[in-house]
C-alpha cells in the first residue's frame, strides 16, 4: 500500500514536471516586459519621432477641408387656401419632409444652387504639393463665350507679362495652345472659346517663385461640377417632430463652403414657393383658355338674343309656366357643369399624353371640387406616388438600372389606365349631355303650341343664361386661384445661418497627432511584445524558481562587473569589501542551509554550456571560503576545455588527467595560489577518454584522499548540457551548484535543472545566477556597480563551435 502511494505521488510529480516543461513560458512577467521596453527605448523614440514627423508633414501638405452648415425648419402652408377651402394635394407630414430632403440632396437642385454663385470659372494657384483656390479673391477675372465644350475642365495657365498684357497656355487632346493677350480685349482666335481677361488687382505681378505657370483657371461645366460636389453635401434630419434639417457642405475653401450652404437655403425657399404655386398657375392657364371660348359664345348668344328681340319686337315670355322655367334652369345648370367637367377631362388627357412626367399637382387641382371626377383622383395619386418613387430611386441608381426601368414600365401602365378611365368618363359625360339636351327638347315641345317667336325667344334667352353662368363660374374660379397663388408664403425658417469656418475639420492637428501618438504607441507595444514573446533568456531568479517549482535551492546572485576583468578572473582578493566579494560571502552563508554537517565537504560547479561563468564562480567562491580560514582546493575536471590554469596563469603539463591514469601523484599536481589556504589542481593534458577517467574508481579515491587534507573540495565540472560526465560527481557532492548567467542563458536551460532534480536524483542541487545587472533589478543591493567577464577556449577540442557564444561573452569585457 505504501509503495503504491509512493508510486502515485511520483507519477503526480512527474506529470507536474511535464506540465512545467510545456507551459514554462506562458505566464506574463511585467518586470521582464518593462526591462525589454527599456532596451527598446531607442526604437520607441524613433517610432514617435517618425510618426509625429509624418503627422506634421501630413497637416502641412494635405489640402484643408472646411465645413459649413445651416439649420432649416421646414414648415410651409397656404393661408389663402384655408380661407377659400381650395384643396392642396402636395405631400404632408413625414412624406413631405422626406421629399424635401431628397430634393435638397438631388444633383438637379445643386446645379441650380451653383448657377447662382460665381463658379462658371474657378481660379487657382499652384503650390509645391497642393493648389489653392482663389474663390472671390482672384487678382484677375475671365469672361467666356464657349464655342465647344471641350475646353471645360482644362487647366488654362496665365502669366502676366506687362501691366496690361499676358500669356495663356493650355493643353487639349495632346495639342498645346499658347496665346498672348491684352487686358480687356477679347481673344477670338481660340478654337474652343472666346476669352477676355481683366486684371482686377493692378499690383499683381503674375510672377511665380515656386513653379512656372503657377496661376491657372478652369472653365467649369455646372453639370460636372454638381456631380463632383454632390458627395461633399450632407443633408440630415435633426428632429422629425420639429421638422428641422441640417445642411452641411465641405470644401477646401471656407468662403465657398459657406456661400454654397447659404445659397442652398435661400434657393430652397424660393424653389418651394415656385413649386407650390405651380399648380395654381396651371389651373389659371386652363381657366384663361376656357374664358376666351365661353366669352365668344356668350357674346354671340347675346347678339342673337338682341337681334331677335329687335326684329320680332318680343321682349317677354310670360306664358311659360314658372315650374317649367325652374326645371329648364336646373337642366341648364347641370349642362354647364357637365360640359365644364368634359373640358377638364379633355385638358387632363392632353397633359397626360403629351408630357412624359405630367405635373400631377396641377392635375389634382383640376379634379378638385368635382364629385363626378373624384373617381380619377385615386388613379392620379397613384401615378404621383410612382413618379416620386422613381425620383428617389434615381438618387441612388442610373437611368439604365433595372429598377428605374421597372418604375418607367409601371408609370406607363398607370398613364394608360388613367387615359382609359378619362375616355370612359368622357363617354359618360357625353351621354349625360345628350340626355340633358333630350330632356330639354322634350320640355320645349310642350310649348310648341305657343307662338313661334316667343318660343324662340325663350330658347335664345336660355342659351344666353347658360353661357353667362358658365362665364361667371370661370371668373369666380380664376379669382379664387389668383388669391391662392398670391397667398402662398414659404414658412421655412433658417434657424442657423451658415458662416465661413475659421478652422478646418480635416486634417486637424489634434486628431493627426493623436493618431500619430496611438500609432507610435501601438508599434512600440508590438515591438516590445514581439521581443517579449521571442525573448528566451533568463533575466532573474524569479524566472528560475517559477519554472522549476519549489525543489530548487537558490544560493544567490553574482552582480555584473563593468570594469576590466583581470586575467586570473579572481576578484575577491583585489577588493575584499567590494560588492562582488559581498555577493560571494552571501552565497557562502547560504551554503550552510544546504549542508551544515561537520567534516570536509565536496562542491561541484557546473552549467548548461560554457560561457555561463562556472569557472569564475568556482575560483571566487573558493577564494571567499579560503578567507574564512578553511583550506580549499579546486579541481579542474573540465577535461575537454580546461580553464583553471588560464585563470591562475600556470602551466597545464600535469594535473587531474595524469593523476587519474597514474602517471603523477596527487601531491605532485597540487599547486598553491596567491591566496592563503587556497590550492588547486589543473586538468592536465586533454585526454582522449575524459568520461572514462571521471567515472573511474580512481576519481573517488582522489576525492577521498583530498578530504583528509582540505575542508572544501571544489570541482569545476564540465557543462552538463553538453556532456553527462559530471552528473555522478554532482550526485555524490555535498554542494551541487548549477550556474546560470543573466541575459545569456536560455530559458530552456532551466529544464536541465528539472531533469537533474527529477531524473538524476540530485536532491541538494542549488542555483547561482551570474552576471546580474543590479542597476536594473531590485535585488536588495545598494551598490551601483557589478561585474562582467569574458573568456574563451583556444583549443580545437570542444563540445561544439562556440565562436558565436564567445562574441557574446566578450561584450562584457568592455
CORLINHU-V584353 format. One record per run of one state. SS is the DSSP state (hx for helix, st for strand, lp for the rest). FROM is the first residue (numbers start at 1). LEN is the number of residues. If there is no record, write none. Layout:
# CORLINHU-V584353
ss & from & len
SS & FROM & LEN
SS & FROM & LEN
This chain:
# CORLINHU-V584353
ss & from & len
lp & 1 & 1
hx & 2 & 22
lp & 24 & 6
hx & 30 & 10
lp & 40 & 1
hx & 41 & 21
lp & 62 & 3
st & 65 & 9
lp & 74 & 3
st & 77 & 2
hx & 79 & 6
lp & 85 & 8
hx & 93 & 13
lp & 106 & 1
hx & 107 & 9
lp & 116 & 5
st & 121 & 6
lp & 127 & 4
st & 131 & 3
lp & 134 & 6
st & 140 & 7
lp & 147 & 8
st & 155 & 6
lp & 161 & 4
st & 165 & 8
lp & 173 & 2
st & 175 & 8
lp & 183 & 3
st & 186 & 2
lp & 188 & 5
st & 193 & 7
lp & 200 & 15
st & 215 & 5
lp & 220 & 2
hx & 222 & 9
lp & 231 & 2
st & 233 & 7
lp & 240 & 4
st & 244 & 8
lp & 252 & 2
hx & 254 & 59
lp & 313 & 9
hx & 322 & 33
lp & 355 & 5
hx & 360 & 8
lp & 368 & 6
hx & 374 & 21
lp & 395 & 7
hx & 402 & 44
lp & 446 & 6
hx & 452 & 36
st & 488 & 2
lp & 490 & 3
st & 493 & 4
lp & 497 & 9
st & 506 & 1
lp & 507 & 2
hx & 509 & 26
lp & 535 & 2
st & 537 & 1
lp & 538 & 3
hx & 541 & 8
lp & 549 & 4
st & 553 & 7
lp & 560 & 1
st & 561 & 1
lp & 562 & 17
hx & 579 & 13
lp & 592 & 9
st & 601 & 7
lp & 608 & 6
hx & 614 & 14
lp & 628 & 4
st & 632 & 5
lp & 637 & 7
hx & 644 & 4
lp & 648 & 8
hx & 656 & 5
lp & 661 & 5
hx & 666 & 4
lp & 670 & 1
st & 671 & 2
lp & 673 & 5
st & 678 & 4
lp & 682 & 8
hx & 690 & 5
lp & 695 & 2
hx & 697 & 11
lp & 708 & 4
st & 712 & 5
lp & 717 & 10
hx & 727 & 6
lp & 733 & 2
st & 735 & 7
lp & 742 & 4
st & 746 & 1
hx & 747 & 12
lp & 759 & 7
st & 766 & 7
lp & 773 & 14
st & 787 & 1
lp & 788 & 15
hx & 803 & 11
lp & 814 & 1
